[in-house]
């Protein structure tokens, strides 16, 4: 291809040449920095050698930790150097207990800095947390989750002991029915019989009594598909008004889904 001749293209190509030269220079500097990090091995006094590597670790982040480790102790893995680093103060305080946060690695330093921006990084509203408070938060979450599971199991036991007709009158069923229909909408973008696809005269039924409250025990059926399954005992209970999914409910759920 013949090169056009104009000042604008000349300027573009000149800048590209400068970028390439700068990148080559940066590569050369990185190679020099790696060699200089390895040259720490020339310091005969071991404590001074390690102190120099540790200082460079914190204040010269461009120097690779593996190169500094090799220069200090002749090994490549940074964990060997980190045991000499020790905890370092940061001037940043835990949002929960107000203790000063300490760090023992560059990665921890990045985490502390990223979470000291004034924004909440935990659901509880905290930004930065010390290790002890972080564990306390996670433990509180675990206990809360276990409590919710216990309440759920207790409610499931109550539901299982109910007459099926009584269960259909509960808020549990109303909530579960709405959630299941929303689940089908998310999956299929429509509401129709899960056997034949018909979109009228629909009802939501349980495939087993023990499955009350469970998604995998529910099935959306039209009247034509439901009747033989109910007669064959393949559906729980008897078909009742509260199983029915009205066209008004279907229209409302579809409208809500489209508005998201």
N, C-alpha and C positions, 0 to 999 in steps of 0.2 A: 504494500500500500504506500502510495506517495504521501509524504508528510506535507500538510499545508504549511504555508509560511505566514505567520502573523505573530505579533507581540504577545497576544493573550496565550496562545499555545506554548510559546517559548517560556512564559512565566510559569505555566503549569508544570512543564517538564523540568524546569530548573528547580522548582520546589520539591518535586518528586526525587530528584537527585540529592537534594539536601536531606530529605527524610531518610533515604537509603544510607547516606553517609552517616547520619546521626545514629541509625539503628546499628550499623556496623561498629561505630564507635562505642555504643552502649554494650554490644556483645563483647568487645575487647575489654571494656571496663569490668564487666562481670567476671570474665576469665581472670583478670588481674586481681579482683577482689577475692576470688576463690583461692588463688595462689597465695595471697597475703594471709588469708585465714589459715591455710595449711602451714604457713611459715611461723605461726605461733609456737609450733613444736620446737623452734630454735631457742625459745626461752628456757634456760636450764632449770630455773627455780620453778618447781611444780605449782606451788600456791600462787605465784605471780602469773604463771602461764594460765591457770584456770581462772584467776581473777580477771585477766585481760579478756578471755573468751566470754566470761559471764557479762562483763561490761559491754562488749560488742554485741552480745546477744540481745541486750535490752536497748541499747542506744544506736545500734547500726542494723536495723531490721532488714536492710538490703543484703546483708551477709547471711548466707544460708546457715541454718543451725547445724546441718550435717557437716559443713566445712569447718565451722568453729569447733565442733566436737572432735573432729579428726585432728585438728591442730592442737587441741588442748590435751586430749587423752589417747589419741591414736585409734579411735573408734568412730564409726559413721553414724550410729543411731543417736539422735538428739536426746533420747531419754537418759543416756549415760551422762550427758552434760547437765540435764535438768535437776539431777539429784544434788548438784552443787549450787544450783541457782537459789533455792529456798524461796519462801514466800516474800513477796515484795508489796509494800503499801502502794495504794493508788490515789488516795485523796478522795475517792468516791465511797459513799456510805450506803449500806443496806437500807432499802426503803422500809423494811419491817422492824428491825432491831436497832438500826442506826450505827451499827458497828462498821468500822472501815473495812472495805473489801480488799482482800489480798489476792495476788495472782502468783502463779508459779510457772507460767509459760506464755509465749506470745499469743497462742490461741485464746487463753483465758483473758489476756489483755484486750483482744479484739471483742470478746463477748462483753466484757465490762464496759468498754467504750460504746459499743452499739446499744447497750441498755441503759446508758446514762443520758439519754436524749430528752428526758422529761416525759416520754410517752409510756403508757402501760404496756408491759410485755407479758403480763400474767392476767388471767381472768379475774383475779382478786383485786386488780388495780395497781399492782406493784410494777416498778420498772426493773431495777437491779436488786438481786437478793444474794445474801451470803449462802454458803453451802448448807449451813444448819437450818436457816429459815426456808430455803428451797425444799429441803427434806421435810420440814414441818408442814409446808403447804401441800406437798404431794401426799403426805400421810393423812392430812385432813380431807383431801379429796378422796382418798381411798376409803376412809371411814364413812364419808358421806355416800359414796357409791354403794358400799356394802349395806348401809342403812336403807337406801332406796331399794336395793335388791330384796332385802328382808321384807319391806313393806309390800313390794310387788308380789313376792311369793305368798305372803299372807292373804293379799287380795285375791290372788289366783285360787287359793284354797277355798275362800269364801264363794267365789264365782262357781267353782266346780261343784260345790254343795247345793247350789241353787237349782230350782226347777228351771228348765230351759226357757219357758215362757216368761218367768220372772227376770231372768238374765237379760232378755231382749228389751226389758223396760228400763234397764240401768243406763247411767251415763257412760259406763265402761263400753257398752255395746255401741252407743251413738258415736263415741270417740273413735273406737276401733273401726267402725264402718266407714267413717269419713276418711280416716288415715288409709285404709285399704283402697278405697276408690281413688284417692289422690295418688297412691302408689301406682295403680293401674294407668292413670292418666300420664304420669311421668314416664312410664315404660312404653305405652302404646299410643299416646296422644289422643285416645278415644276411649269411650266406655261402651263395651258390648259384651254379650255372652261369651264366656271363655271357652265354650264348646262349639257354638255355631256362628258366633259373631253378631247375632241379632242385637239391635239397639233399643228395642221396646219391650215392655212388660218384664223388666229386670228385677232380680232379687239377689240378695247376698246371703249365702248359707254356709253353715259349718259342715265340714266333711266328717267330723267326729266330735263327740261331746267333750273329751279331754282337751281338744284343741281350742277351746274358747279363749279368745284374746290373742291367738297366734295367727300371723299372716298365712303361714303355709297350710292352715286348716280351713281357710276361707276360699270360696269360689263364687264368682258372679255368673248367674245363669238366667236365661230367659224362662218364661213359664213352660214352654214346650220341652225344654231340656231338663228342667227341674222335676217335672211330674214323674217321669219314669224312674229317675234316680231316687226320689223320695219314696216311691212305691217299693223299690228294691232294697230299701234300708241303707242306701249309700250316703244319705245325708242325715245330720243329727236333728232330733226333734221333729216338729211339724211345721209346715210353712205357715207363717203368721204375717200380720200386717207389718210388723216391725222388721221383717226380712225384706220387705218390698223396697226397691229403690225407685222413687218417683221420678218422672221426667223433669219435674221442676228442680229436684235435687241435682240431677245429672246436668241440666242446663247451668245451674248456679256454679257447680264445681268446674265445668268447662270454662265458663266466663272468668272465674277466679284464676284458673291455670293460664289462660291466655293473657291476663293482665300482668303476670309476673315479669 
